[in-house]
């Protein structure tokens, strides 16, 4: 019997990660092209609509028990699509960083030094997260990877702190009232 595209991808994949997922865009493209947008995207995210048409396959791999590796590899249709996909992602990352900075600034009340220090810390965390999300382009692939215990731990801690900061700020505001 003939080997399909998914079997070929699985045959090339490292079989040892703790978690592994492959998403093939080819079967979904006709459906995605005919679905009207459920909600209008903000102007800063409009470029995201181009991603499905540029993407062929996405492969996510997590291995925390052996060598502390997290990776996402996006396979574009071809080199030109990979270049455009890279530009779209960079544009989205810049927009995300700017939006996060605006939201942080909204949380600062007056001249409160604790609010200002919290805002500076949140901005620094956001920059670390955004910097870690910049992909590397190789041929028709975009690779997002974090290797080593320190990077994985930093990403985990930054994610947890970004989830906790709003709760801490809310409880502090409630206590002040």
C-alpha positions in Angstrom: 0.0 0.0 0.0 1.0 3.6 -0.6 2.5 5.6 2.2 0.7 8.8 3.0 2.1 12.2 4.0 1.4 11.7 7.7 3.2 8.3 7.7 6.2 10.0 6.1 6.3 12.7 8.7 6.0 10.2 11.5 8.7 8.0 10.1 11.1 11.0 10.1 10.2 12.1 13.7 12.2 11.4 16.8 10.1 8.7 18.6 11.3 9.6 22.1 9.7 12.9 23.1 7.3 12.9 26.1 4.6 14.6 23.9 4.4 14.9 20.2 1.8 16.3 17.8 1.6 16.8 14.1 -1.0 19.1 12.5 -1.4 18.9 8.7 -3.0 22.0 7.2 -3.7 20.5 3.7 -7.0 18.7 4.6 -8.3 21.8 6.5 -7.5 24.5 3.9 -10.6 24.1 1.8 -12.8 24.3 4.9 -10.9 27.3 6.4 -11.2 29.2 3.1 -15.0 28.8 3.1 -15.6 29.7 6.7 -16.5 33.3 7.3 -14.6 34.9 10.2 -16.5 34.5 13.5 -15.4 37.9 14.7 -13.4 40.7 13.3 -9.8 40.6 14.3 -8.1 43.8 15.6 -6.0 45.5 13.0 -2.9 44.4 14.8 -3.8 40.7 14.3 -5.1 41.0 10.7 -1.9 39.4 9.4 -2.7 36.2 11.3 -5.4 35.4 8.7 -2.7 34.6 6.2 -1.1 31.9 8.3 -3.2 28.9 7.3 -2.6 29.5 3.6 1.2 29.6 4.1 1.4 26.7 6.5 1.7 23.1 5.4 2.4 21.2 8.6 3.1 22.1 12.3 5.1 19.7 14.5 5.2 20.2 18.3 7.6 18.2 20.5 8.0 18.3 24.3 10.7 16.3 26.0 11.1 17.2 29.7 12.3 13.8 31.0 15.4 13.4 28.9 16.9 16.7 27.6 14.5 19.5 28.5 13.5 20.4 25.0 10.4 22.2 23.7 10.0 22.8 20.0 7.5 23.8 17.4 8.4 23.5 13.8 6.2 25.1 11.1 6.7 23.7 7.6 5.6 26.3 5.0 4.5 25.4 1.5 7.8 26.5 0.1 10.7 29.0 0.8 8.7 32.0 -0.3 5.8 31.0 2.0 8.3 30.5 4.8 9.7 34.0 4.3 6.2 35.5 4.3 5.2 33.4 7.4 8.3 34.6 9.2 7.4 38.2 8.4 3.8 37.6 9.6 5.0 36.1 12.9 7.5 38.9 13.5 4.8 41.5 12.8 2.5 39.7 15.3 5.2 39.5 17.9 5.9 43.3 17.6 2.2 43.9 17.9 1.9 41.6 20.9 4.8 43.3 22.7 3.2 46.8 22.1 -0.2 45.6 23.2 1.2 44.1 26.4 3.1 47.3 27.2 -0.1 49.3 26.8 -2.0 47.0 29.1 0.7 47.2 31.7 0.7 51.0 31.5 -3.0 51.0 32.1 -2.5 49.1 35.4 -0.1 51.8 36.9 -2.1 54.1 39.2 -0.5 57.5 39.8 2.9 57.6 41.3 2.7 54.4 43.4 6.2 53.0 43.5 5.0 49.5 43.9 2.8 49.8 40.8 5.7 51.3 38.9 8.1 48.5 40.0 5.5 45.9 39.1 5.0 47.4 35.7 8.8 47.4 35.0 9.0 43.8 36.1 6.1 42.8 33.9 7.6 44.6 30.9 10.9 42.8 31.5 9.1 39.4 31.7 7.1 40.2 28.5 10.3 41.1 26.6 11.8 37.8 27.7 8.8 35.9 26.6 8.6 37.7 23.2 12.3 37.3 22.6 12.0 33.6 23.2 9.2 33.4 20.6 11.2 34.6 17.6 11.6 31.8 15.2 14.6 30.7 13.2 14.0 30.2 9.4 15.7 27.3 7.7 14.7 26.5 4.1 10.9 26.2 4.2 10.8 25.7 8.0 10.3 28.1 11.0 11.7 26.6 14.2 10.8 27.7 17.7 12.9 25.9 20.2 13.9 26.0 23.8 16.7 23.7 24.9 18.2 23.2 28.3 16.8 23.2 31.7 17.3 26.9 32.3 15.3 28.0 29.2 12.4 25.6 30.0 12.4 26.7 33.6 12.5 30.3 32.7 9.6 29.9 30.2 7.6 28.0 32.8 8.2 30.6 35.6 7.5 33.5 33.3 4.3 32.0 32.3 3.2 31.3 35.9 4.2 34.8 37.0 2.3 36.4 34.1 -0.8 34.4 35.3 -0.3 35.4 38.9 0.4 39.2 38.5 -3.1 40.2 37.6 -4.5 38.2 40.6 -2.0 39.9 42.9 -2.8 43.3 41.6 -6.6 42.7 41.9 -6.3 41.5 45.5 -4.1 44.5 46.3 -6.6 46.9 44.8 -9.4 45.1 46.8 -7.4 45.4 50.0 -6.9 49.1 49.4 -10.6 49.7 49.1 
